[in-house]
Amino acid sequence: AAALLPRDSAILAALPDEELLTIPRLFADITRQLEPSAAAIAGEIARRSARELGFSGLAQRTGYRTPELLLQRLTGSTSREAVKLVRTGVIIHEADLFATVEKTGEVPPELTKPWLITVGRAVSAGTLSIEAADAIRVGLGTPTEDIGGDALAAAAAHLVDDAGGLNADQLLLRARALRDDLDEAGIADRERARRAARSFRRYHRPDGMTAYSLLADPENARRARLLVRFG
């Protein structure tokens, strides 16, 4: 199906609007069918490259410090894409492990994010994209003394149900809002953590150009966008 998608600009120019708009949807469907395998493979590479395996792990044995670096070399992706793929692969792997928990009641030690089981199963089924899964993971955060894993699991399941009508950015906002609803007392702590993580760096490139790197919290990100837009 992917090979049959039109690529010639003249063919695309001749398509009616209705047909043109079906192509991105088809492409998204194809991508969602491929992503589970890509993520699951990344998760298996990470499992075989576990830190406790040391130099005998797959990544280090092939000359790469981490499974993410190995995956980046294999796929030509960015570091951010490789990290996201590995994280999602781990979630899928843990969703598979949870089937054993349901049968035996024993929790394996490698099950680290049980609140994301529904997310992993949805990605594996091809109904949730990797971008959407990562948005849920980032937005919900991790359990605390006040907000347990069960509450986050329920929130994750709710977000998976709603994901069909939302893009990844909208899903991230919805996940953050759900977390804030669950943990109003922790809002100030999370805001302080975001502010503490802010950074601004300037560095000179070999060609004489000067580059800037900005890590901003949501409030300052809005100000930066306005500054760029209106100068």
C-alpha positions as CSV (number, residue, x, y, z in Angstrom):
1,A,0.0,0.0,0.0
2,A,2.8,2.4,0.8
3,A,4.5,1.7,-2.6
4,L,1.3,2.5,-4.4
5,L,0.9,6.0,-2.8
6,P,1.4,8.7,-5.5
7,R,4.7,10.7,-5.4
8,D,4.7,12.5,-8.7
9,S,3.8,16.2,-8.3
10,A,1.8,16.2,-11.5
11,I,-0.4,13.3,-10.4
12,L,-0.9,15.0,-7.0
13,A,-1.8,18.3,-8.7
14,A,-4.5,16.5,-10.7
15,L,-6.2,14.9,-7.7
16,P,-9.5,16.3,-6.4
17,D,-9.4,17.7,-2.9
18,E,-11.3,14.8,-1.4
19,E,-8.8,12.2,-2.8
20,L,-5.8,14.3,-1.8
21,L,-7.0,14.5,1.8
22,T,-7.4,10.7,2.0
23,I,-3.6,10.2,1.4
24,P,-2.3,11.6,4.7
25,R,-4.9,9.5,6.6
26,L,-3.8,6.4,4.7
27,F,-0.2,7.2,5.4
28,A,-1.0,7.6,9.1
29,D,-2.7,4.2,9.1
30,I,0.2,2.5,7.4
31,T,2.6,4.1,9.9
32,R,0.5,2.9,12.8
33,Q,0.7,-0.6,11.5
34,L,4.5,-0.4,11.2
35,E,5.2,1.4,14.5
36,P,4.4,-1.5,16.8
37,S,7.0,-3.7,15.2
38,A,9.6,-0.9,15.1
39,A,9.0,-0.1,18.8
40,A,9.0,-3.8,19.8
41,I,12.3,-4.4,18.1
42,A,13.8,-1.3,19.7
43,G,12.6,-2.6,23.1
44,E,14.2,-6.0,22.5
45,I,17.5,-4.3,21.5
46,A,17.2,-2.4,24.8
47,R,16.5,-5.6,26.8
48,R,19.6,-7.2,25.3
49,S,21.6,-4.1,26.0
50,A,20.6,-3.8,29.7
51,R,23.1,-1.9,31.9
52,E,23.7,-4.9,34.1
53,L,25.0,-6.9,31.1
54,G,27.9,-4.5,30.9
55,F,30.2,-5.0,27.9
56,S,28.4,-8.3,27.0
57,G,25.2,-6.3,26.2
58,L,24.2,-6.0,22.6
59,A,24.8,-2.3,22.2
60,Q,28.3,-2.2,23.9
61,R,29.3,-5.4,22.2
62,T,28.7,-3.8,18.8
63,G,30.5,-0.6,19.7
64,Y,27.7,1.7,21.1
65,R,27.4,2.9,24.6
66,T,23.6,2.7,24.7
67,P,20.8,1.0,22.8
68,E,19.5,4.4,21.7
69,L,22.9,5.2,20.0
70,L,22.8,1.7,18.3
71,L,19.3,2.2,17.1
72,Q,20.1,5.7,15.8
73,R,23.0,4.3,13.8
74,L,20.8,1.5,12.4
75,T,17.9,3.8,11.4
76,G,19.5,7.1,10.7
77,S,17.0,8.7,13.1
78,T,17.6,11.6,15.5
79,S,18.6,10.9,19.1
80,R,15.1,12.1,20.2
81,E,13.4,9.6,17.9
82,A,15.6,6.8,19.0
83,V,15.0,7.5,22.6
84,K,11.2,7.6,22.0
85,L,11.3,4.4,20.1
86,V,13.2,2.6,22.8
87,R,10.9,3.9,25.6
88,T,7.8,2.8,23.7
89,G,9.3,-0.5,23.0
90,V,9.9,-1.0,26.7
91,I,6.3,-0.1,27.4
92,I,5.1,-2.7,24.8
93,H,7.4,-5.3,26.4
94,E,6.0,-4.6,29.9
95,A,2.5,-4.8,28.5
96,D,3.3,-8.4,27.4
97,L,4.9,-9.2,30.7
98,F,1.7,-8.0,32.5
99,A,-0.2,-10.9,30.9
100,T,2.0,-13.2,33.1
101,V,1.1,-11.0,36.2
102,E,-2.6,-11.5,35.4
103,K,-2.2,-15.3,35.4
104,T,0.2,-15.8,38.3
105,G,-0.1,-12.7,40.4
106,E,3.7,-12.5,40.5
107,V,5.2,-9.1,39.4
108,P,8.5,-9.6,37.5
109,P,11.2,-7.1,38.6
110,E,11.5,-5.7,35.1
111,L,8.0,-4.4,35.2
112,T,8.8,-0.7,36.0
113,K,5.8,1.2,34.5
114,P,2.6,-0.9,35.1
115,W,0.5,2.2,34.9
116,L,1.2,2.4,31.2
117,I,0.1,-1.2,30.3
118,T,-3.0,0.1,28.5
119,V,-0.8,2.5,26.5
120,G,1.6,-0.4,25.5
121,R,-1.3,-2.6,24.4
122,A,-2.8,0.2,22.3
123,V,0.5,0.8,20.5
124,S,0.9,-2.9,19.9
125,A,-2.6,-3.1,18.5
126,G,-1.8,-0.3,16.1
127,T,-4.5,2.0,17.5
128,L,-2.2,4.5,19.2
129,S,0.9,6.1,17.6
130,I,4.3,6.3,19.2
131,E,4.0,10.1,19.4
132,A,0.6,9.7,21.2
133,A,2.0,7.1,23.6
134,D,4.9,9.4,24.5
135,A,2.6,12.3,25.0
136,I,0.6,10.3,27.6
137,R,3.8,9.1,29.3
138,V,5.2,12.6,29.6
139,G,1.9,14.2,30.5
140,L,1.0,11.8,33.3
141,G,4.5,11.6,34.8
142,T,5.2,9.0,37.5
143,P,3.5,7.9,40.7
144,T,4.2,9.7,44.0
145,E,3.2,9.1,47.6
146,D,0.0,10.9,47.0
147,I,-0.8,9.7,43.5
148,G,-0.4,6.0,43.1
149,G,0.1,3.8,40.0
150,D,-3.6,2.7,40.0
151,A,-4.8,6.3,39.6
152,L,-2.3,6.9,36.8
153,A,-3.3,3.7,35.1
154,A,-7.0,4.8,35.1
155,A,-6.0,8.1,33.7
156,A,-3.9,6.4,31.0
157,A,-6.8,4.2,30.0
158,H,-9.1,7.2,29.7
159,L,-6.5,9.0,27.5
160,V,-6.2,6.0,25.3
161,D,-10.0,6.0,24.8
162,D,-9.9,9.7,23.9
163,A,-6.8,9.5,21.7
164,G,-8.7,8.9,18.4
165,G,-10.0,12.5,18.3
166,L,-6.8,14.2,19.4
167,N,-3.4,14.8,17.9
168,A,-0.2,14.2,20.0
169,D,0.1,17.9,21.2
170,Q,-3.6,17.9,22.3
171,L,-3.1,14.6,24.0
172,L,-0.1,15.9,25.9
173,L,-2.1,18.9,27.2
174,R,-5.0,16.6,28.2
175,A,-2.6,14.3,30.0
176,R,-1.0,17.2,31.9
177,A,-4.5,18.5,32.8
178,L,-5.5,15.1,34.1
179,R,-2.3,14.8,36.2
180,D,-3.0,18.3,37.7
181,D,-6.5,17.3,38.5
182,L,-5.2,14.2,40.3
183,D,-2.4,16.0,42.1
184,E,-3.3,19.7,42.7
185,A,-0.8,19.8,45.6
186,G,2.0,18.8,43.2
187,I,1.4,21.5,40.6
188,A,3.7,24.0,42.3
189,D,6.4,21.4,42.7
190,R,6.2,20.5,39.0
191,E,6.3,24.2,38.0
192,R,9.4,24.7,40.1
193,A,11.1,21.6,38.5
194,R,10.3,23.0,35.1
195,R,11.8,26.4,35.9
196,A,14.9,24.8,37.5
197,A,15.4,22.8,34.2
198,R,15.4,25.9,32.0
199,S,18.6,26.7,30.2
200,F,20.0,29.0,27.5
201,R,23.3,28.3,25.8
202,R,25.3,30.0,23.1
203,Y,28.0,28.3,21.1
204,H,30.1,29.1,18.1
205,R,30.1,26.8,15.1
206,P,33.3,26.0,13.0
207,D,31.9,28.0,10.1
208,G,31.8,31.2,12.2
209,M,28.0,31.1,12.8
210,T,26.7,31.5,16.3
211,A,24.0,29.1,17.5
212,Y,21.7,29.2,20.5
213,S,20.0,26.4,22.5
214,L,16.9,27.2,24.6
215,L,15.1,24.9,27.0
216,A,12.0,26.8,28.2
217,D,9.1,26.1,30.5
218,P,5.6,26.6,29.0
219,E,5.3,30.2,30.0
220,N,8.6,31.3,28.7
221,A,8.1,29.2,25.5
222,R,5.1,31.3,24.7
223,R,7.1,34.5,25.2
224,A,9.9,33.1,23.0
225,R,7.4,32.3,20.2
226,L,5.9,35.8,20.4
227,L,9.5,37.3,20.2
228,V,10.3,35.2,17.2
229,R,7.0,36.0,15.5
230,F,7.0,39.7,16.0
231,G,10.7,40.5,16.5
